[in-house]
Amino acid sequence: LYLLSRGVSLHPLYSMGFYRIGCYMCPSLRSWELYAMRESGIHDILLKLRGTAKIYKLFLERRGVDVDSRCSEW
């Protein structure tokens, strides 16, 4: 409610029925959420990202952060 009262848009996964958005293999993750992730294609995207350039680096680069000058080890 706080986010809605401030006009912050919610992550699209909430509208798909997810009640938590966080770690991929969270212990609180429900089995139907894993099914929904596979059906929506999110699972495939995460598998493609695994083992590639570190996801944090990708996250920062997409936001325009010069990671090479700011972070010594990736």
N, C-alpha and C positions, 0 to 999 in steps of 0.2 A: 504494500500500500504506500509505503514511503516513496518508492521510486515512481509510482504512478502519480502521486501528488506533486512530484517535482518535474514531471514531464519526461522522465528518463524512459527510453524505449527498452522493453524487455528482450532478452535473448529469444530467438525464434523457437528454440527447443522447449521453452516453457509452454508454448501454445500446442506443442505435440504431446504434452502430458508429463514431461520430465519435471520432477519437483526439486531436483538439485542439478546444477551445472558445475562441474569441477573436474576432478581427476577421472581419467578414463576408466580405471578399474577400482573405483571407490568401493569399500566394503558395503556401503549403503545402497549401491546400485542394484536395482531390481531386475530380475531375469527378462521381463517384458521390455525393459529399456534397452537391453542388449539386442533384443530382437528388432526393436524400432531403429536402433542405430544401424543394424545390418540392412534393413529394408530401405532406409533413407539414403544410404550410401556414405554416411559419416564414417562407418567402420572402415570402408575401403580407403577413404582419404587419410585416416589416421595410420593405416598400415603403410601407405605410400610415404608418409612423412617419417615413419620410424626408420632410423638408420641413415637418414639423409642429413643435410646440414642441420645442426641443432635447432630445434623448434623455437627456442627463445631467440636465437639469432634471426630466424625468419620473421618472427613476430615483430621484433624491433626494426628490422629492415623495412618491413611493410609500412611502418609508421614513420619512416624517414630518419631514423637514428643512425648515425655513422658508427656502427658497432666496432669497426677496426680501430678507431681512435679512442673509443670509450672503454673497451673491454679487452684485456690482454689475453685471456684464455677462453676459447669457445670450444 
